Amino acid sequence: MTNMDYYELLGVDRSADTAEIKKAYRKLAIKYHPDRNPDNPEAAEKFKEISKAYEILSDEEKRPLYDQYGEDAFKAGGMGGGGGGDPFDIFNSFFGGGSPFDSFFGGGQRRPSPNAPVDGDDLRYRLEINFEDAVNGLEKTIEFDRMSVCMECHGSGCAEGSKNVTCRRCGGRGQVGVSQGFFTVMHTCPECNGRGVVPEKKCRECGGKGQVKTSRKVSIKIPAGVDTGNRLRVSGEGEPGLRGGQDGDLYVEIEVREHEIFQRDGTNIYCEVPIDFPTAALGGKIQVPTVCGKTDLEIPPGTQTGDKFTLKEKGMPSLRGGRRGNHYVSVFVEVPRGLKSEQKDLLRKYAETFASPSTRSEEHPKYASFWDKAKEFIGLD
């Protein structure tokens, strides 16, 4: 960068005032900033040149020396002292200690502190339980993998005798720019994970991460009444925080296996119960299995397939406390198969007792109603 005309670099006249120089520098610095031009060495060099030009021309003491002696005034042994400040420091100082790309793309974040605490991530664990366990609740020990602080380096990531150094990839900023058309979007640096520093020599145990994967066992209490989709939060059992950050939480996601005879809707239980023909016709008492145990159910005479009965508060317990749900019973009349000869004879005699239309209408009202409607439709007498 020898024999450069700083005024020409910034695109201003030699008579330009401080405001014009600042305006020109702002425009060019944003245009050639490395965050907007990743992996572009020419832009990086241009950024250094315009930063040096601005440093000199914006200084009331250095600008007159430059006007009189040129760059020679700032070379080793020259009269005016140094003029080679860090271009990023000049840029950040100009924009008030931060980058305009931070506020535009990254929410106004400043350069991260390498010692800033980082909270641990939450973990999720899918747990399948039996229907009976959902009814009664249980205590269960689960085992899962999570990260733990490396005992070799005590979480520093550095090998013994080593230390953290500035990350080369992001230059210590903790973020790198990814060009997307005209814009550059800032992302956390994958090399240092946003810290801005990396181990000079990585710990052999954790590979510089400061954490190692370990197996963890935790006992959890599953309350009665849980259902598929419910989540249980176990505080502090997620990934550990770094540098004093809070540990994440463990979320246990419940899935309840389907039951062979019970269906569930919230706290209510539904089931279908078979009854024999004599009980359906004459009525009687049957036993119904519920989640609370066996319960007696009175079947009235003339019960039909599909009739429904309610057993109040014989359903699932509520997670919020209070009353249990109901148990809804739907019955179906099971017609016997493989009748013996005497049973068939009895049924034939029974059938003869309501062979007349009037008797059939009284004993089988649905049957009579069906054929009355059918006759109207097909025009039969």
C-alpha positions as CSV (number, residue, x, y, z in Angstrom):
1,M,0.0,0.0,0.0
2,T,2.8,2.4,-1.0
3,N,2.4,5.8,-2.7
4,M,-1.4,5.7,-2.3
5,D,-3.5,8.9,-2.5
6,Y,-5.7,8.7,0.5
7,Y,-8.1,11.4,-0.9
8,E,-8.4,9.4,-4.1
9,L,-9.0,6.2,-2.1
10,L,-12.0,7.8,-0.3
11,G,-13.2,9.5,-3.5
12,V,-13.1,13.0,-2.0
13,D,-11.4,16.3,-2.9
14,R,-8.4,17.6,-0.9
15,S,-10.6,20.4,0.3
16,A,-13.2,18.0,1.7
17,D,-14.3,18.7,5.2
18,T,-14.6,16.1,8.0
19,A,-18.3,15.4,7.4
20,E,-17.6,14.6,3.7
21,I,-14.7,12.3,4.7
22,K,-16.8,10.5,7.2
23,K,-19.6,10.0,4.7
24,A,-17.2,8.6,2.1
25,Y,-15.6,6.3,4.5
26,R,-18.9,4.9,5.8
27,K,-20.1,4.1,2.3
28,L,-16.8,2.4,1.3
29,A,-16.3,0.6,4.6
30,I,-19.7,-1.1,4.4
31,K,-19.1,-2.0,0.8
32,Y,-15.8,-3.7,1.3
33,H,-16.2,-5.0,4.9
34,P,-15.1,-8.7,5.1
35,D,-18.4,-9.7,6.6
36,R,-20.1,-8.7,3.3
37,N,-17.3,-10.2,1.3
38,P,-16.3,-13.5,2.9
39,D,-13.3,-15.3,1.2
40,N,-12.5,-12.2,-0.9
41,P,-8.9,-11.2,-0.2
42,E,-9.1,-8.2,-2.6
43,A,-12.1,-6.7,-0.7
44,A,-10.2,-7.3,2.6
45,E,-7.2,-5.5,1.3
46,K,-9.4,-2.6,0.1
47,F,-11.0,-2.4,3.5
48,K,-7.6,-2.0,5.1
49,E,-6.6,0.7,2.7
50,I,-9.7,2.9,3.2
51,S,-9.5,2.4,6.9
52,K,-6.0,3.7,7.0
53,A,-6.9,6.6,4.8
54,Y,-9.8,7.5,7.1
55,E,-7.7,7.2,10.2
56,I,-5.2,9.8,8.8
57,L,-7.6,12.2,7.1
58,S,-10.1,12.3,10.0
59,D,-7.3,13.2,12.5
60,E,-6.8,17.0,12.8
61,E,-3.1,16.5,13.7
62,K,-2.2,13.8,11.1
63,R,-4.0,15.2,8.1
64,P,-1.8,18.3,7.8
65,L,1.3,16.2,8.1
66,Y,0.0,13.9,5.3
67,D,-0.9,16.9,3.1
68,Q,2.7,18.2,3.5
69,Y,4.8,15.0,3.5
70,G,2.5,12.2,2.3
71,E,2.8,8.7,3.7
72,D,6.5,9.3,4.6
73,A,5.2,11.3,7.6
74,F,4.0,8.0,9.2
75,K,6.7,5.5,8.3
76,A,9.2,4.3,10.9
77,G,11.3,7.3,12.0
78,G,8.9,9.8,10.5
79,M,7.7,12.9,12.3
80,G,4.1,12.1,12.9
81,G,4.0,8.8,14.7
82,G,2.2,5.7,13.7
83,G,-0.8,5.5,11.4
84,G,-1.5,1.8,11.2
85,G,-4.4,1.0,13.6
86,D,-6.5,-2.1,13.4
87,P,-9.0,-1.6,10.6
88,F,-11.7,-3.4,12.6
89,D,-11.1,-1.2,15.6
90,I,-11.4,1.9,13.4
91,F,-14.6,0.5,11.8
92,N,-16.2,-0.4,15.2
93,S,-15.2,2.9,16.7
94,F,-16.8,4.7,13.8
95,F,-20.1,2.8,14.3
96,G,-20.2,3.3,18.1
97,G,-18.5,0.1,19.2
98,G,-20.4,-2.3,17.0
99,S,-20.9,-3.2,13.4
100,P,-23.9,-2.0,11.3
101,F,-24.3,-5.5,10.1
102,D,-25.0,-6.6,13.7
103,S,-28.0,-4.3,14.0
104,F,-29.2,-5.0,10.5
105,F,-28.8,-8.7,10.4
106,G,-28.1,-9.9,13.9
107,G,-30.2,-8.0,16.4
108,G,-27.6,-5.5,17.4
109,Q,-25.2,-8.0,19.0
110,R,-21.7,-6.9,19.9
111,R,-18.6,-8.9,19.7
112,P,-19.1,-11.8,22.2
113,S,-17.0,-12.2,25.3
114,P,-15.0,-15.4,25.3
115,N,-15.9,-15.9,29.0
116,A,-19.7,-15.1,28.6
117,P,-21.9,-17.8,30.2
118,V,-23.8,-20.1,27.8
119,D,-27.0,-21.9,28.8
120,G,-27.2,-25.6,28.1
121,D,-29.7,-26.9,25.5
122,D,-32.9,-28.7,26.4
123,L,-33.1,-32.5,25.8
124,R,-36.1,-34.6,24.8
125,Y,-36.9,-38.2,25.7
126,R,-39.8,-40.2,24.3
127,L,-41.2,-42.7,26.8
128,E,-43.8,-45.3,26.0
129,I,-45.9,-46.6,28.8
130,N,-48.7,-49.1,29.3
131,F,-52.4,-48.1,29.5
132,E,-52.5,-49.4,33.1
133,D,-49.5,-47.2,34.0
134,A,-51.3,-44.2,32.6
135,V,-54.3,-45.0,34.9
136,N,-52.3,-45.5,38.1
137,G,-49.1,-43.5,37.6
138,L,-45.7,-44.9,38.3
139,E,-42.1,-44.0,39.2
140,K,-39.7,-45.0,36.4
141,T,-35.9,-44.7,35.9
142,I,-34.9,-43.7,32.4
143,E,-31.4,-43.7,30.9
144,F,-30.3,-41.2,28.2
145,D,-27.1,-39.6,26.8
146,R,-26.1,-36.1,27.6
147,M,-23.0,-34.0,27.6
148,S,-21.0,-33.5,30.8
149,V,-18.1,-31.3,31.7
150,C,-14.8,-32.9,30.6
151,M,-12.8,-33.9,33.7
152,E,-9.6,-33.8,31.7
153,C,-9.6,-30.1,31.0
154,H,-12.4,-29.0,33.4
155,G,-14.4,-27.6,30.6
156,S,-11.8,-25.3,29.1
157,G,-11.2,-27.5,26.0
158,C,-7.5,-26.8,26.2
159,A,-4.8,-29.4,26.6
160,E,-2.6,-29.1,29.7
161,G,-0.3,-26.1,29.5
162,S,-2.3,-24.7,26.6
163,K,-4.6,-21.7,26.4
164,N,-7.3,-20.1,24.3
165,V,-6.3,-18.0,21.3
166,T,-8.2,-15.8,18.9
167,C,-10.2,-17.8,16.3
168,R,-8.7,-17.3,12.9
169,R,-11.9,-18.0,11.0
170,C,-13.9,-15.1,12.5
171,G,-11.0,-13.0,13.8
172,G,-12.4,-13.1,17.3
173,R,-15.8,-11.7,16.4
174,G,-17.7,-15.0,16.9
175,Q,-19.6,-14.6,13.7
176,V,-19.0,-15.1,10.0
177,G,-20.8,-13.6,7.1
178,V,-22.5,-15.7,4.4
179,S,-23.3,-13.9,1.2
180,Q,-26.8,-14.3,-0.1
181,G,-27.2,-12.2,-3.2
182,F,-26.7,-8.5,-2.3
183,F,-26.9,-9.1,1.4
184,T,-24.6,-10.8,3.8
185,V,-26.2,-12.8,6.6
186,M,-24.3,-13.3,9.9
187,H,-24.0,-16.7,11.4
188,T,-22.3,-18.1,14.5
189,C,-18.8,-19.1,13.7
190,P,-18.7,-22.9,13.4
191,E,-15.0,-23.0,14.4
192,C,-15.4,-21.4,17.8
193,N,-19.2,-21.7,18.3
194,G,-19.5,-17.9,18.8
195,R,-16.9,-17.6,21.5
196,G,-14.3,-15.8,19.4
197,V,-11.5,-18.0,20.8
198,V,-10.3,-21.6,20.3
199,P,-7.9,-23.8,22.2
200,E,-4.3,-23.3,21.2
201,K,-4.0,-27.1,21.6
202,K,-7.1,-29.2,22.0
203,C,-7.8,-31.5,24.9
204,R,-7.3,-35.1,23.8
205,E,-10.3,-36.3,25.8
206,C,-13.0,-33.9,24.5
207,G,-11.4,-32.7,21.3
208,G,-11.5,-29.0,22.4
209,K,-15.3,-29.0,23.1
210,G,-14.9,-28.9,26.9
211,Q,-17.6,-31.6,27.2
212,V,-17.9,-35.4,26.7
213,K,-21.0,-37.6,26.1
214,T,-22.0,-39.6,29.1
215,S,-24.9,-41.9,30.1
216,R,-27.3,-40.5,32.7
217,K,-30.0,-42.2,34.8
218,V,-32.9,-40.2,36.2
219,S,-35.9,-41.4,38.2
220,I,-39.1,-39.6,37.3
221,K,-42.6,-39.7,38.7
222,I,-45.4,-40.1,36.1
223,P,-48.7,-38.9,37.5
224,A,-51.9,-40.9,37.1
225,G,-54.0,-39.7,34.2
226,V,-51.2,-38.9,31.7
227,D,-52.0,-39.2,28.0
228,T,-50.2,-39.4,24.8
229,G,-48.7,-36.0,24.0
230,N,-48.2,-34.9,27.6
231,R,-44.7,-33.6,28.5
232,L,-43.0,-33.9,31.8
233,R,-40.3,-31.3,32.6
234,V,-37.3,-32.4,34.6
235,S,-35.4,-29.2,35.6
236,G,-31.7,-29.1,35.1
237,E,-31.3,-32.5,33.5
238,G,-30.6,-31.2,30.0
239,E,-27.2,-30.3,28.5
240,P,-24.9,-28.6,31.0
241,G,-24.3,-24.8,30.7
242,L,-20.8,-23.5,29.9
243,R,-18.9,-21.0,32.0
244,G,-21.5,-20.6,34.6
245,G,-24.5,-20.8,32.3
246,Q,-27.7,-22.6,33.4
247,D,-28.2,-26.3,32.6
248,G,-30.9,-27.1,30.2
249,D,-34.1,-29.1,31.0
250,L,-35.1,-32.6,30.1
251,Y,-38.6,-33.0,28.5
252,V,-40.1,-36.5,28.7
253,E,-42.7,-36.9,26.0
254,I,-45.3,-39.5,26.9
255,E,-46.9,-42.0,24.6
256,V,-49.5,-44.4,26.0
257,R,-50.0,-47.8,24.3
258,E,-53.5,-48.6,23.0
259,H,-55.6,-51.0,25.1
260,E,-57.3,-54.1,23.8
261,I,-60.8,-53.2,25.0
262,F,-60.7,-49.6,26.3
263,Q,-60.7,-46.5,24.2
264,R,-59.9,-43.1,25.7
265,D,-61.0,-39.5,25.0
266,G,-59.5,-37.2,27.6
267,T,-60.6,-38.6,31.0
268,N,-63.5,-40.6,29.6
269,I,-63.3,-44.3,28.8
270,Y,-65.3,-46.1,26.2
271,C,-65.8,-49.9,25.7
272,E,-68.1,-52.3,24.0
273,V,-69.6,-55.1,26.1
274,P,-71.3,-58.3,24.7
275,I,-74.5,-59.6,26.3
276,D,-76.4,-62.7,25.6
277,F,-79.9,-62.8,24.1
278,P,-81.8,-63.8,27.3
279,T,-80.2,-60.9,29.3
280,A,-81.0,-58.5,26.5
281,A,-84.6,-59.7,26.3
282,L,-85.3,-60.2,30.0
283,G,-82.9,-57.8,31.6
284,G,-80.4,-58.6,34.3
285,K,-77.2,-57.6,36.0
286,I,-73.8,-57.9,34.3
287,Q,-70.3,-57.0,35.4
288,V,-68.3,-54.5,33.4
289,P,-64.5,-54.1,33.6
290,T,-63.4,-50.5,34.2
291,V,-60.1,-48.8,35.1
292,C,-61.4,-48.8,38.7
293,G,-62.1,-52.5,38.7
294,K,-65.3,-54.6,38.0
295,T,-68.5,-52.7,38.3
296,D,-72.1,-54.0,38.2
297,L,-74.4,-52.7,35.4
298,E,-78.2,-53.2,35.4
299,I,-79.4,-54.1,31.9
300,P,-83.1,-53.3,31.4
301,P,-85.4,-55.7,29.5
302,G,-85.5,-55.2,25.7
303,T,-82.0,-53.8,25.5
304,Q,-80.8,-53.5,21.9
305,T,-77.4,-53.6,20.3
306,G,-75.8,-50.2,20.4
307,D,-77.6,-49.0,23.5
308,K,-75.3,-47.0,25.7
309,F,-75.0,-46.7,29.5
310,T,-72.9,-44.4,31.7
311,L,-70.9,-45.3,34.7
312,K,-70.2,-42.0,36.4
313,E,-66.7,-41.2,37.6
314,K,-65.4,-44.6,36.6
315,G,-63.0,-43.2,34.0
316,M,-59.5,-41.8,34.1
317,P,-58.2,-39.6,36.9
318,S,-57.7,-35.9,36.0
319,L,-54.2,-34.4,36.0
320,R,-55.7,-31.3,37.4
321,G,-57.4,-33.0,40.3
322,G,-61.1,-33.1,40.9
323,R,-63.6,-35.7,39.6
324,R,-62.6,-38.6,37.4
325,G,-64.0,-39.0,33.9
326,N,-67.0,-41.3,33.1
327,H,-67.0,-44.8,31.6
328,Y,-69.4,-45.2,28.7
329,V,-70.6,-48.7,27.9
330,S,-72.0,-49.7,24.5
331,V,-73.6,-53.2,24.4
332,F,-74.1,-55.5,21.5
333,V,-76.4,-58.6,21.6
334,E,-74.5,-61.7,20.7
335,V,-76.6,-64.2,18.8
336,P,-75.7,-67.8,19.9
337,R,-74.2,-70.3,17.5
338,G,-74.3,-74.1,17.5
339,L,-77.7,-74.4,19.2
340,K,-78.8,-77.8,20.4
341,S,-81.9,-79.4,19.1
342,E,-84.0,-78.7,22.2
343,Q,-82.9,-75.0,22.1
344,K,-83.9,-74.7,18.5
345,D,-87.3,-76.2,19.3
346,L,-87.8,-73.7,22.1
347,L,-87.0,-70.8,19.7
348,R,-89.4,-72.1,17.1
349,K,-92.2,-72.3,19.7
350,Y,-91.2,-68.8,20.8
351,A,-91.4,-67.5,17.2
352,E,-94.8,-68.9,16.8
353,T,-96.1,-66.8,19.7
354,F,-95.8,-63.6,17.7
355,A,-96.4,-64.8,14.2
356,S,-99.4,-62.5,13.7
357,P,-98.7,-59.0,12.4
358,S,-100.2,-57.4,15.5
359,T,-98.0,-59.5,17.8
360,R,-94.9,-58.8,15.7
361,S,-95.6,-55.1,15.8
362,E,-95.8,-55.2,19.6
363,E,-92.8,-57.4,20.2
364,H,-90.5,-56.0,17.4
365,P,-91.5,-52.3,16.9
366,K,-88.3,-51.5,15.0
367,Y,-88.9,-54.5,12.6
368,A,-92.5,-53.4,12.0
369,S,-91.4,-49.7,11.4
370,F,-88.7,-50.7,9.0
371,W,-91.0,-52.7,6.8
372,D,-93.8,-50.1,6.9
373,K,-91.3,-47.6,5.5
374,A,-90.0,-50.1,3.0
375,K,-93.5,-50.8,1.7
376,E,-94.1,-47.1,1.1
377,F,-90.9,-46.8,-0.9
378,I,-91.3,-49.9,-3.1
379,G,-95.1,-49.8,-3.3
380,L,-96.0,-53.1,-1.6
381,D,-99.2,-53.8,0.2
